[in-house]
Amino acid sequence: MKSKLKIAAIAAVATVLGMTTAQAEDGSFYVSVGGGVNWIDEVSGNNVTLDFETGYTALIAGGYDFGVNNAGGAFRVEGEFSYTNNGYEEGRALGVSVPISGDVEQYGFMVNALYDFFAEDSFSPYIGVGVGVVDAESKATVGNITAGSDATEIAYRGLAGVAFDVTDSMALDLGFRFTSVDTNQTIDNSAIVAQVRFGL
């Protein structure tokens, strides 16, 4: 399943980036800012299991809308920088609960390829995929021992949501995104994100 997501993400980004100049002539640039809540799935390995608290994410993105096509939809491609933070909730070693504190911080740069349905309407659902890199920094304290790690790895994403046009140049966006960071112990993130998008 993860390998299929990786292939789909890379193929979709390459397709959008390879669109013709004629299509781009009707397009426009945009920027967006937003934030929301983030959840990390349980992480297990080496007889240790880690659970995480609900965290938060913040992001800024800049992209290009290729304009409405003959089907009434529109392709977009964007670069996004994000910051995500989740604290440790519980650790278990060999089935025994271990008190743990600290957090995991993720700094990500993703290229997202998106398709807006009904792009000419004020209410427009969308789907997309993304690929990029995430620097995951972990710091954990168990008893009197504190340990940390830092790794920059490939990440893959699937996303979907809806956008509502407030004006001709501003839209509100509410979406869900699943981001998988391919570390030695895969970090799977699920987030609900609200954004404001401004046309340039």
C-alpha positions as CSV (number, residue, x, y, z in Angstrom):
1,M,0.0,0.0,0.0
2,K,2.8,2.4,0.9
3,S,4.7,1.6,-2.3
4,K,1.6,2.4,-4.3
5,L,1.2,5.7,-2.5
6,K,4.8,6.6,-3.3
7,I,4.5,5.8,-7.0
8,A,1.2,7.7,-7.3
9,A,2.6,10.7,-5.5
10,I,5.7,10.9,-7.7
11,A,3.7,10.3,-10.9
12,A,1.1,12.9,-10.1
13,V,3.7,15.6,-9.2
14,A,5.6,14.9,-12.4
15,T,2.5,15.1,-14.5
16,V,1.5,18.5,-13.2
17,L,5.0,19.9,-13.4
18,G,5.1,18.7,-17.0
19,M,2.0,20.6,-18.2
20,T,2.2,22.6,-21.4
21,T,3.0,26.4,-21.6
22,A,-0.4,26.9,-23.3
23,Q,-2.2,25.6,-20.2
24,A,-0.1,27.8,-17.9
25,E,-1.0,31.0,-19.7
26,D,-4.5,31.0,-18.1
27,G,-3.1,30.3,-14.6
28,S,-2.2,32.4,-11.6
29,F,0.0,32.3,-8.6
30,Y,-1.2,32.0,-5.0
31,V,0.1,31.8,-1.4
32,S,-1.6,30.2,1.6
33,V,-1.1,30.0,5.4
34,G,-2.7,27.7,7.9
35,G,-2.6,25.3,10.7
36,G,-4.4,22.6,12.5
37,V,-4.2,19.4,14.7
38,N,-1.9,16.5,14.0
39,W,-2.0,12.9,15.2
40,I,0.9,10.4,15.0
41,D,0.1,6.7,14.8
42,E,1.7,4.4,17.4
43,V,5.3,3.6,16.7
44,S,6.8,0.2,17.5
45,G,10.2,-1.4,17.2
46,N,12.8,-3.3,19.2
47,N,10.2,-4.3,21.8
48,V,9.4,-0.7,22.5
49,T,6.1,1.0,21.7
50,L,5.5,4.8,21.7
51,D,2.1,6.6,21.8
52,F,1.8,10.3,21.2
53,E,-0.4,13.2,22.3
54,T,-2.5,15.2,19.9
55,G,-0.2,17.8,18.5
56,Y,-0.4,20.8,16.1
57,T,0.9,21.8,12.7
58,A,1.5,25.2,11.0
59,L,2.3,25.8,7.4
60,I,3.0,28.3,4.6
61,A,2.8,27.4,0.9
62,G,3.2,29.1,-2.5
63,G,1.8,27.6,-5.7
64,Y,0.5,28.0,-9.2
65,D,-3.1,27.3,-10.4
66,F,-3.0,26.2,-14.1
67,G,-6.5,27.5,-14.8
68,V,-9.9,25.9,-15.5
69,N,-9.8,23.0,-18.0
70,N,-12.5,21.8,-20.3
71,A,-13.9,19.5,-17.6
72,G,-14.4,22.4,-15.2
73,G,-11.6,21.4,-12.9
74,A,-8.2,22.9,-12.3
75,F,-4.7,21.5,-11.5
76,R,-2.5,23.2,-9.0
77,V,1.1,22.6,-7.9
78,E,2.6,24.1,-4.7
79,G,5.7,24.0,-2.5
80,E,4.9,23.9,1.2
81,F,7.0,24.4,4.4
82,S,5.4,23.0,7.6
83,Y,6.2,22.6,11.3
84,T,4.6,19.8,13.4
85,N,4.9,19.1,17.1
86,N,3.6,16.1,19.0
87,G,4.5,15.2,22.7
88,Y,5.0,11.7,23.9
89,E,2.0,10.3,25.8
90,E,3.2,6.8,26.9
91,G,6.0,4.4,26.3
92,R,5.9,0.6,26.7
93,A,8.8,-1.8,26.9
94,L,8.1,-5.5,26.7
95,G,4.5,-4.7,27.5
96,V,5.3,-2.7,30.7
97,S,4.3,1.0,30.8
98,V,7.2,3.4,31.1
99,P,6.8,7.1,32.0
100,I,8.2,9.3,29.2
101,S,8.3,13.0,28.4
102,G,9.5,15.0,25.4
103,D,8.3,15.5,21.9
104,V,8.8,14.9,18.2
105,E,9.3,18.0,16.0
106,Q,8.9,17.7,12.2
107,Y,10.1,20.3,9.7
108,G,8.8,19.4,6.3
109,F,9.2,20.7,2.7
110,M,6.7,19.1,0.3
111,V,5.7,19.5,-3.3
112,N,1.9,18.9,-3.6
113,A,0.0,18.3,-6.8
114,L,-3.7,19.0,-6.5
115,Y,-6.9,18.8,-8.6
116,D,-9.8,21.1,-7.8
117,F,-13.2,19.9,-8.9
118,F,-15.8,22.5,-10.0
119,A,-13.1,25.1,-10.0
120,E,-15.4,27.8,-11.4
121,D,-17.9,27.4,-8.5
122,S,-17.5,29.1,-5.1
123,F,-17.5,25.6,-3.4
124,S,-14.7,23.3,-4.7
125,P,-13.6,19.9,-3.4
126,Y,-10.1,18.8,-4.2
127,I,-7.7,15.8,-3.9
128,G,-4.0,15.6,-4.1
129,V,-0.7,13.8,-3.5
130,G,2.7,15.1,-2.4
131,V,6.3,14.1,-2.0
132,G,9.2,15.8,-0.2
133,V,11.6,15.6,2.8
134,V,10.9,15.9,6.5
135,D,13.5,16.5,9.2
136,A,12.2,14.7,12.3
137,E,13.8,15.7,15.6
138,S,13.0,13.6,18.7
139,K,13.8,14.3,22.3
140,A,12.7,11.8,25.0
141,T,13.3,11.6,28.8
142,V,12.8,8.4,30.7
143,G,13.7,8.7,34.4
144,N,17.0,10.6,34.5
145,I,18.0,9.7,31.0
146,T,17.4,12.0,28.0
147,A,18.1,10.9,24.5
148,G,17.6,12.5,21.1
149,S,17.7,11.8,17.4
150,D,17.6,13.8,14.2
151,A,16.9,12.4,10.8
152,T,16.0,13.9,7.4
153,E,14.0,11.5,5.3
154,I,11.7,11.2,2.3
155,A,8.0,11.7,3.0
156,Y,4.8,10.9,1.0
157,R,1.4,12.4,1.3
158,G,-2.3,12.0,0.3
159,L,-4.7,14.9,0.9
160,A,-8.3,15.9,0.3
161,G,-10.5,18.8,1.3
162,V,-12.9,21.6,0.2
163,A,-12.3,25.2,-0.5
164,F,-14.8,28.1,-0.4
165,D,-14.3,31.3,-2.3
166,V,-14.7,34.4,0.0
167,T,-13.7,36.8,-2.7
168,D,-12.2,36.5,-6.2
169,S,-8.7,36.5,-4.7
170,M,-9.3,34.7,-1.3
171,A,-10.5,31.3,-0.4
172,L,-10.9,29.3,2.9
173,D,-9.7,25.7,2.8
174,L,-10.4,22.9,5.1
175,G,-8.6,19.6,4.5
176,F,-7.4,16.2,5.7
177,R,-3.8,15.0,5.0
178,F,-2.0,11.8,5.6
179,T,1.8,12.1,5.6
180,S,4.2,9.2,6.0
181,V,7.8,9.9,6.9
182,D,10.0,7.0,5.8
183,T,12.4,6.7,8.8
184,N,13.7,3.5,10.3
185,Q,10.5,3.5,12.3
186,T,7.9,5.0,9.9
187,I,6.1,8.1,11.3
188,D,2.5,8.2,10.0
189,N,0.8,11.6,10.5
190,S,-2.9,12.4,10.1
191,A,-3.9,16.1,10.2
192,I,-6.9,18.3,9.8
193,V,-5.8,21.7,8.5
194,A,-7.5,25.0,7.9
195,Q,-5.9,27.5,5.5
196,V,-6.5,30.8,3.9
197,R,-5.4,31.0,0.3
198,F,-4.7,34.3,-1.4
199,G,-4.5,34.8,-5.2
200,L,-1.7,37.0,-6.5
